[in-house]
Amino acid sequence: MHIAKQDLPVRMNVPGAVARQQADFGDAGRYGKISGEYFSLAAGTDIAPLLQGLENDLCPAPHWGYVLEGQLTVTYADGSSEQASRGELFYWPPGHTVKVGRDAEVIMFSPQHEHDTAIEHMLRKMAG
């Protein structure tokens, strides 16, 4: 399968963040179906408030990805954090939150069920 960025379905489009997600992009074994995702995120975007109410107030999905542009900081359940910057591959295990340091363009692959849970939760939080 292949798909151009502009053809990916927009899942979330709010000031500071556009999330595009192609469901059923592949199969990741025990995780089941994965989605291919392209995120455009503005500097200062912090998803922590949107994750409140999920288990431990953290994203329940693991993500594998690549930072095309910008810089992000991921913080884990134990309080440790690390940065992912332009040109870097990353893996974020379940139990994290993300803050954008510099405007970012990110490609991710995520287990569909787990990440849908987080995205739907964030959309409900933004809707009030």
C-alpha positions in Angstrom: 0.0 0.0 0.0 1.1 3.6 -0.6 -0.7 6.8 -0.2 0.2 10.5 -0.6 0.1 12.8 2.4 -2.7 14.9 0.9 -4.8 11.8 0.4 -4.6 10.6 4.0 -7.9 11.1 5.8 -7.8 14.0 8.2 -8.7 12.7 11.7 -8.1 15.9 13.6 -7.7 19.5 12.4 -7.4 22.1 15.2 -5.2 25.1 15.7 -1.7 23.8 16.1 -2.3 20.2 15.0 -3.4 18.3 12.0 -3.6 14.5 12.3 -4.0 12.4 9.2 -4.6 8.7 9.6 -5.0 5.8 7.2 -6.7 2.9 8.9 -5.9 -0.7 8.0 -2.4 0.3 6.7 -1.0 -3.1 7.7 -0.8 -5.8 10.4 1.5 -5.7 13.3 1.1 -9.2 14.7 0.0 -9.2 18.3 -1.0 -5.5 18.0 -3.4 -6.3 15.1 -4.1 -3.6 12.5 -1.8 -0.6 12.3 -2.5 2.9 10.9 -0.1 5.0 9.0 -0.2 8.6 10.3 1.2 12.0 9.4 1.1 14.7 12.0 1.7 18.4 11.5 2.2 20.0 14.9 3.0 23.6 15.9 5.6 24.6 18.4 4.1 24.7 21.9 1.5 22.0 21.3 1.2 19.8 24.4 -1.1 16.8 24.3 -0.9 16.1 28.1 -4.1 18.0 29.0 -6.0 16.1 26.2 -4.8 12.7 27.7 -6.3 13.4 31.1 -8.8 10.7 31.9 -7.0 7.9 30.1 -5.1 5.3 32.2 -2.4 7.3 34.1 -3.3 10.3 31.9 -1.0 8.9 29.2 -1.2 7.7 25.6 -1.9 3.9 25.6 -0.4 3.3 22.2 3.1 2.5 21.1 4.4 4.4 18.1 7.1 3.9 15.6 8.0 6.9 13.4 10.3 9.4 11.8 10.6 13.2 12.4 10.7 14.9 9.0 11.0 18.4 10.5 11.1 20.0 14.0 11.6 18.7 17.5 9.4 16.9 20.0 9.8 15.8 23.6 8.2 12.7 24.8 7.7 12.1 28.6 7.1 8.6 30.0 5.2 7.4 33.0 8.4 7.2 35.1 9.0 10.9 34.5 11.9 10.4 32.2 11.9 12.2 28.8 13.8 12.3 25.5 13.7 14.4 22.4 13.1 13.3 18.8 14.4 15.7 16.2 14.5 16.2 12.4 16.0 13.2 10.7 15.5 10.8 13.6 13.6 7.5 13.8 11.8 6.9 17.1 9.9 4.3 19.1 7.6 5.5 21.9 6.2 2.7 24.1 2.7 2.9 25.6 2.5 5.3 28.5 3.7 8.7 27.2 2.8 12.2 26.4 4.3 14.6 23.8 5.2 18.3 23.7 6.3 20.1 20.5 9.4 22.2 20.8 9.7 23.3 17.2 7.1 23.1 14.4 7.1 19.4 13.5 6.1 17.1 10.7 6.0 13.5 11.9 5.2 10.1 10.3 4.1 7.4 12.7 2.8 3.8 12.6 0.6 2.9 15.5 -1.6 0.0 16.5 -5.0 1.1 15.3 -7.1 0.1 18.2 -4.9 1.7 20.9 -4.3 4.9 19.1 -7.9 5.3 18.1 -8.8 5.1 21.8 -6.4 8.0 22.5 -7.5 10.1 19.4 -11.2 9.7 20.2 -10.6 10.7 23.8 -8.7 13.8 22.7 -11.5 14.7 20.3 -14.1 14.4 23.0 -11.9 16.6 25.4 -11.6 19.3 22.7 -15.4 19.2 22.0 -16.0 19.9 25.7 
